[in-house]
Amino acid sequence: MYEEKIIKITKDDPAYPVLLRQIKKPPGELWCIGDLELLQTRCVSIVGSRKVTGYGIWAAEKLADRA
Protein backbone atom coordinates (compact mmCIF):
# COMPACT_ATOMS: atom_id res chain seq x y z
CA MET A 1 0.00 0.00 0.00
CA TYR A 2 2.67 2.56 1.03
CA GLU A 3 5.55 1.09 -0.96
CA GLU A 4 5.25 3.71 -3.69
CA LYS A 5 5.39 6.59 -1.21
CA ILE A 6 8.36 5.49 0.91
CA ILE A 7 11.46 7.65 0.44
CA LYS A 8 14.96 6.76 1.63
CA ILE A 9 17.10 9.65 2.91
CA THR A 10 20.79 9.23 3.73
CA LYS A 11 23.05 11.50 5.82
CA ASP A 12 24.39 13.00 2.57
CA ASP A 13 20.92 14.07 1.42
CA PRO A 14 20.00 17.77 1.91
CA ALA A 15 16.60 16.64 3.28
CA TYR A 16 18.32 14.84 6.21
CA PRO A 17 17.44 16.75 9.42
CA VAL A 18 20.22 19.15 10.44
CA LEU A 19 19.77 18.54 14.17
CA LEU A 20 19.80 14.78 13.72
CA ARG A 21 23.26 15.03 12.11
CA GLN A 22 24.55 16.52 15.38
CA ILE A 23 23.86 13.55 17.67
CA LYS A 24 26.63 11.10 18.55
CA LYS A 25 25.52 8.23 16.30
CA PRO A 26 22.92 9.50 13.81
CA PRO A 27 21.14 6.87 11.73
CA GLY A 28 22.72 6.36 8.33
CA GLU A 29 19.38 6.42 6.61
CA LEU A 30 15.79 7.37 7.25
CA TRP A 31 12.74 5.85 5.57
CA CYS A 32 10.03 8.48 5.24
CA ILE A 33 6.44 8.82 4.11
CA GLY A 34 4.84 12.23 3.65
CA ASP A 35 6.02 15.83 3.56
CA LEU A 36 9.83 15.84 3.80
CA GLU A 37 9.87 19.56 4.62
CA LEU A 38 8.55 18.63 8.05
CA LEU A 39 11.95 17.04 8.79
CA GLN A 40 13.40 20.55 9.02
CA THR A 41 10.88 21.73 11.63
CA ARG A 42 10.74 21.14 15.37
CA CYS A 43 9.45 17.62 15.88
CA VAL A 44 9.48 14.57 18.13
CA SER A 45 9.97 10.96 17.12
CA ILE A 46 8.84 7.96 19.08
CA VAL A 47 10.48 4.67 18.18
CA GLY A 48 9.19 1.49 19.68
CA SER A 49 8.79 -2.23 19.46
CA ARG A 50 6.66 -4.17 17.01
CA LYS A 51 5.31 -6.07 20.02
CA VAL A 52 4.09 -3.10 22.01
CA THR A 53 2.84 -3.46 25.57
CA GLY A 54 -0.06 -1.63 27.16
CA TYR A 55 2.42 0.49 29.09
CA GLY A 56 4.30 1.31 25.88
CA ILE A 57 1.12 2.57 24.23
CA TRP A 58 0.24 4.63 27.31
CA ALA A 59 3.74 6.15 27.56
CA ALA A 60 3.90 7.00 23.83
CA GLU A 61 0.51 8.71 24.01
CA LYS A 62 1.56 10.75 27.06
CA LEU A 63 4.84 11.81 25.43
CA ALA A 64 3.09 12.70 22.17
CA ASP A 65 0.59 14.89 24.05
CA ARG A 66 3.47 16.98 25.41
CA ALA A 67 5.11 17.55 22.02
C-alpha positions as CSV (number, residue, x, y, z in Angstrom):
1,M,0.0,0.0,0.0
2,Y,2.7,2.6,1.0
3,E,5.6,1.1,-1.0
4,E,5.2,3.7,-3.7
5,K,5.4,6.6,-1.2
6,I,8.4,5.5,0.9
7,I,11.5,7.6,0.4
8,K,15.0,6.8,1.6
9,I,17.1,9.6,2.9
10,T,20.8,9.2,3.7
11,K,23.1,11.5,5.8
12,D,24.4,13.0,2.6
13,D,20.9,14.1,1.4
14,P,20.0,17.8,1.9
15,A,16.6,16.6,3.3
16,Y,18.3,14.8,6.2
17,P,17.4,16.8,9.4
18,V,20.2,19.2,10.4
19,L,19.8,18.5,14.2
20,L,19.8,14.8,13.7
21,R,23.3,15.0,12.1
22,Q,24.6,16.5,15.4
23,I,23.9,13.6,17.7
24,K,26.6,11.1,18.5
25,K,25.5,8.2,16.3
26,P,22.9,9.5,13.8
27,P,21.1,6.9,11.7
28,G,22.7,6.4,8.3
29,E,19.4,6.4,6.6
30,L,15.8,7.4,7.2
31,W,12.7,5.9,5.6
32,C,10.0,8.5,5.2
33,I,6.4,8.8,4.1
34,G,4.8,12.2,3.6
35,D,6.0,15.8,3.6
36,L,9.8,15.8,3.8
37,E,9.9,19.6,4.6
38,L,8.6,18.6,8.1
39,L,11.9,17.0,8.8
40,Q,13.4,20.6,9.0
41,T,10.9,21.7,11.6
42,R,10.7,21.1,15.4
43,C,9.5,17.6,15.9
44,V,9.5,14.6,18.1
45,S,10.0,11.0,17.1
46,I,8.8,8.0,19.1
47,V,10.5,4.7,18.2
48,G,9.2,1.5,19.7
49,S,8.8,-2.2,19.5
50,R,6.7,-4.2,17.0
51,K,5.3,-6.1,20.0
52,V,4.1,-3.1,22.0
53,T,2.8,-3.5,25.6
54,G,-0.1,-1.6,27.2
55,Y,2.4,0.5,29.1
56,G,4.3,1.3,25.9
57,I,1.1,2.6,24.2
58,W,0.2,4.6,27.3
59,A,3.7,6.2,27.6
60,A,3.9,7.0,23.8
61,E,0.5,8.7,24.0
62,K,1.6,10.7,27.1
63,L,4.8,11.8,25.4
64,A,3.1,12.7,22.2
65,D,0.6,14.9,24.1
66,R,3.5,17.0,25.4
67,A,5.1,17.5,22.0
